[in-house]
């Protein structure tokens, strides 16, 4: 890990917890405690309000904003390709956000080849019918706000049902988009294709429960997304 990246990650660790021991920072960053102390001193020298002492822990006081991040060429290409994919597969609002973000990446992409930006050598393509429908924006909002979601669903066998779910994640794959969820009607995890959902309604807020959250969903080997609902029901 580059030192600049390590310093950014260290600030993130300090912002995420009230007090962090040097030993824990060293273990998380896979460096020596001596390196941690040297990096903390560097951050303090940059003006970051870090307080603490060896053997007790360190804390970051106040709201801290890092200077603009510098990306190398491979990182910029990764960002450009990822945003190109989102622009192709996302719902209209997400696609617009990806286009705006790609413009910012273009401004940061310093290269002597003036045709590189317009040529965009890393591209993405998705068939229109497999892009996210407009309801994707509502589902993203429900995920951020942790709100229950109700909708009508048409499964692969043509059966219709009304569902109330706790949305856990949206998954983009080659065949389209899936909503991973805890389904209250089946008292189990269910995965739904967005192109088979209708009458989507965002409802009351919910609180994650162990065994019914995203971590538990991902632990279920049979919940790995495929080209249809898994499991059915």
N, C-alpha and C positions, 0 to 999 in steps of 0.2 A: 504494500500500500504506500502510495506517495505521501510524503510528510504533509503536504497541503490537504490531501484528502483525510489524513488522520486527524489533523487539527479540526477540520469541519465536523468529523464524526465525534470527536471529543466534546466539542461545544454542544452537539446534539444530545450526548449522554448527560451533560451537566444541566441542560434545559429540561430534560425529561424527568429528573429526580431532584428532590430537595437537597440531599447530601450524597456525595459519591466518594467512596474510598479510592485511593490511588491504586490499591491492589486490584479492585474491581475494574478500574479503567485499563490497567495493564493486561488483565486476563481477557477483557472484551476486545481490546485492540491488538492483542498478541504481540506486545512489546514488553520491555523491561520496566520495572517501577522507576528506575533512574530516567528512562526516556520519558515517562509520564511526567515526572517532576520538571524535566527540561521543557517539555511542550507546554505545561501549565505556566511556567515562567514566561515563555514566549507569548502566550495568549494574554497574560497580564501586561506584558510590555506593549502589546498592541492596544491596550486600553480597556480590555474586557474586565468587568467587575467581578473577578473570581476571588473568593475568600476561603480560608481554611488553613489547615496545618497537617503535617505528616502524622499518621497514626489516628487521626480523628476523621478527616474527610474534607471535601471541598464542595463549595456551592457557588452558583452563579446568581448574582443579585441583579434585578432590573431586567428590562426588555432589551435583548441584544439582537442586532441585525448584522449579518455577515456581509462583507463587500461582495460585489458580483463574482460569481464562480467562473473560473476559466476552464474550458474543456479542451482536450486534445482532439486531433482529427478523428480518431476512431470513435471517441465519445460523441462527437458531433454527428458522425455518420449514423451511429446507433440511435441518437435522438431523432434525426431526420427520418430514418426508416420507420421508427415506431410511430411518429406523428403522421407519416404518410399512410400507415396502416389504419390509424384511428380515423383519418380523414375519409378513408374508403369505407370503413365498416360501421362507424359510429352513427348515432341518431343525429338529426340536423344540428342541434345545439352543440353536441360534442364534436362533430365534424368542423363546425365553424371555429370552435376553440382550438382545434388542432391546426387549422389553417393559420390562425393568428399566432400560435406558438411557433409554427414553422417559419413565419416571417421573422420572429425574433432570433431563431437559430440561424437563419440566413445572414442576419446582421452581424452575428458573432463569428461567422465562418470566414475567416481571413485566408485567402488563397490568391496566388498570383494568376490563377486561371480564371479570368473574368466570365467565362461561359459556364463555369461549373454550377453556379446557382440556378441559372435558367434551365440548364440541362437536367438537373436533379438526377444523378446517375443511380441513386438507390430509390426504387419506386415500389409501389404496392398496388394491387388490383383486386377487386371483389365484385362478384356478380350483383347487380342491383337488388335482386330479390333476397339476397342473403345479408344485406346490410341491416342494421338495427332499425326497427320501426320507430316512429315518433314517440311511442310510449316509453322508449328507453330513457328519455330525459326524466319522466316522472318516476321511474324505478330508481334511477340514480339519486334523485332527491330523497326517495324513501329510504335508501341505504344510508345516506349521510345523516338523516334525521332519526334513524332507527324507528321507522313507523310501519305498522301493519299495512298489508296490501291485500285488496280483494279484487278478484277478476273472474271472468268466465273462461273456461278452457276447453279446447277440442283436442282430444288425444289422437294418437296414430291410428286407432281403430274406429275413429269417428264418434266416440262417446263424448258427450258434453257434461260438464260439471261446473259448479261454482266453488271457488276456493278462497280461503283466508289464510295468508301465510306471513311468516316473519322473513322478509328478504335478507339473505346473507351475502350474496355476491352475484355480480353479472359476469358471465364468461363468454368471451368472443372466441369462436373457432371457425374452421374452414366452412362449415355448413350454415353458419348463422350465429345467433345469440341464445344463451341459456340464462335462466334465473335459477340460482341455487337458493333453497329456502327450507324453513321448517314449516310444514303444513299442519295447521291446526285440525283440519278435517280428517287427516289420516294419522295424526300424532306421530309423524315420522318425517325424515328428510325427503324432499322431492325436488326434482329438477324439471323446469318447464321451458319449452321453446317460446320465445317471444312472438314469433309469427303465428302462433296458435292461441295467443291470449287476446281477449277483448274486454271492453267495459272495465278498464283498470281504474281502481279507486284507491287512493292513499288514505289510510285511516289513522287510528290512535297510535301513540308512541308505545314502544315496548322496551323491556330491559332484557339483555342477553342472559341466558341461563346455561350453566355447565351441562354439556350433553346435548344442547339444542342450538349451539352457536356454530360459527364458521369453523373453528378449530375441530370440533367434533365431526362436522360434515367432512372435512378434509381427511380425517382419520378413517373414514369409511371407504375402503378400497372399492366397493361397488358403486360409489358415488362419483367416480371419475367421469367427467363429461364425455359423452359419445354423441352420435348423430341423432339421438332421440332422447326421450325421457328416461332417466335412470334414477331410482327404480320407478316402475309404473305405479299407477294408482291415483 
